[in-house]
């Protein structure tokens, strides 16, 4: 019988320095929920890792400083990769940046893959709000 992993909060980052705000928001949410914190960075496959190595290293240090594990994965389908990882770590809540409101955008697709998952989006200035699939669908109606 498989043991169930402890619940967690999953923070989705890109290779940008300002994603530290997402990790900090995830840290607060994980503390509030009394669960583990994980950080995931999904990139498309590349032969030149130097393109984002400084940023990813900074985010890794930020995550470690807050007691979180950080995983970097390479995939051409970031939402599917994230959904699979969320299942693997028993994520109960996701933290991400603000969606771009494209019909096939990362957050919308992720919400469709994980319909019961609560997703909090964090703006560039650090304001958080619970993601609403209904509001996004109305924007495309």
ZIBELQUI-V546761 format. One record per backbone hydrogen bond with DSSP energy under -1.0 kcal/mol. CO is the residue of the C=O (numbers start at 1). NH is the residue of the N-H. If there is no record, write none. Layout:
<<CO;NH> <CO;NH>>
This chain:
<<7;36> <8;92> <9;38> <10;95> <11;40> <14;16> <16;19> <17;20> <18;21> <19;23> <20;24> <21;25> <22;26> <23;27> <24;28> <25;29> <26;30> <27;31> <28;32> <29;33> <30;34> <30;35> <36;9> <37;69> <38;11> <39;71> <40;13> <41;73> <43;75> <48;51> <49;52> <52;56> <53;57> <54;58> <55;59> <56;60> <57;61> <58;62> <59;63> <60;64> <61;65> <63;68> <64;67> <69;39> <71;41> <73;43> <77;81> <78;82> <79;83> <80;84> <81;85> <82;86> <83;87> <84;88> <85;89> <86;91> <87;90> <90;8> <93;10> <94;120> <95;12> <96;122> <102;105> <105;109> <106;110> <107;111> <108;112> <109;113> <110;114> <114;117> <118;94> <119;131> <120;96> <121;129> <123;126> <127;123> <129;121> <132;136> <133;137> <134;138> <135;139>>
